[in-house]
């Protein structure tokens, strides 16, 4: 059975604080394949000079960064020197942290690819068409994004995201297939040197992510089972390649390379207008190759700290009055060795996504070995035989798409389920009410089960019980889960496995204060839905720190089709900055 992959939460690159990942890189990408092997040719000629600005990490006074100096004689620097010919004393223009769809799209724009309106194009939105006609031959990057986006409405709160989406897919929300009104020109003189740091291959978490996780069943309770051993299974969490995207495949594409055209060249197709996660992962990787962006990308890079301040006197960085950022971390080679790096840049773009840290309930027993926060734990437990059609039920906590995926998976294998969630089943805020029934019958079936089935009523759905408006209070070592119902009464159930699937939070531990001061409400946890990074709506620059940008879910854009608008805003802002700098 195909499980539906949520596209809603854009899966961009994850940059954990201390997790190393060894990646096997495809031929053609000039990402570090093995630091000792020397440079790899770039797939296309690009403005790759002055990309790195590597240096050691000397001490600095509070609020002041040391001037970039001569780097250590390391393998990374050796590759940089041979491949890029960069001056280590010059800070980078831009560092992008995260190589998912947001980072890829921004790299495309910063590499000199420039959008223009086709002379023969007529946009179906009359007001937008009139505005576009006022500046023929002027790049979208050089126009007033505020003015162009005024009056647009759609499925996103960001005006720039709506604008770029309307230019790329003019009538898609009305079921149309009108081609983009944009044409793209490669203008190398407009390129802004940059580097994209990612833990995985380009595409971020669409490729293999996560790490080993022990899966353990709740203690056996049946008489005669006292000697049974608790099974353990280790696996690598990943986005299943057979899962299909929640959104239409055409909405997963990046500028100037439609997913359907890419699939056609691969002799593949969409499934009911949707693509598999595996296809999308390969599409993003191929996009970087086909567009010649490879020498901007560095995989296997884990960022551990980002600091900013004024440059120390005497260095080349002191010539510019703006802030100077220092990005530290380490690279992981194929032999699993770590090589630290330190980069300096004028601007840093956060494109790490928000799915780094699963949200937790904060209840007693949540750290027990049979309590998990990933859907993949259910698959691992089933494969290990620790949950079966005859075992105690699996407890699934949550009322979102991840929880629905878990219900669908368990139902497919006849695994009994108790499904608990805090909201009423008729809450208009439930995500099921936002999905067309014709396109997503699987999820609406789950919603129907949630609505019609109660733990206390006769069962029209064998093996499934729902607990609407119930709070999980605690989990016990003996496999008991205690709940509180709306009337305040407590009740316990025997379970074999617990899946807490209530969302996730970004991991910005590499920022001062874990980035809390950057959020709209600094006193609340940073959340893509409720409390994103506070950015200017037409530049995506942080309202708190000059030179620091955030795109994608960190800025509140939770669809791949809309994160590209944030990249457009950042590229336009950086382009204007470069034009204002003295020669």
Buried (B, 14 or more C-beta within 10 A) or exposed (E): EBBBBBBBBBBBBBBBBEBBBEBEBBEBBBBBBEBEEEBBEBBBEBBBEBBBBBBBEEEBEEEEBBBBBEBBEBBBBBBBBEBBEBBBBBBBBBBBBBBBBBBBBBBBBBBBBBBBBEEEBEBEBEEBBEBBEEBEEEBBBBBEBEEBBEEBEBEBEBBBBBBBBBBBBBEBEEEEEBEBBBBBEBEEEBBBBBBBBBBBBBBBBBBBBBEEBEBBBBBBEEEEEEEEEEBEBEBEBBBBBEBBBBBBBBBBBBBBBBBBEBBEEEEBEBEEBBBBBBBBBBBBBBBBBBBBBBBBBBBBBBBBBBBBBBBBEEBBBEEBEBBBBBBBBBBBBBEEBEBBBBBBBBBBBBBBBBBBBBBBBEBEBBEBBBBBBBBBBBBBBBEBEBBBEEBBBBBBBBBBBBBBBBBBBBBEEEBBBBBBBBEBBEBEEBBBEEBEEEBBEBBBBBBBBBBBBBBEEEEEBEEBBBBBBBBBBBBBEEBBBBBBBEEEEEBEBBBBBBBBBBBBBBBBBBBBEBBBBBBBEBEEEBBBEEBBBBBEBBBBBBEBBEBBBBBBBBBBBBBBBBBBBBBBBBBBBBBEBBEEEEE
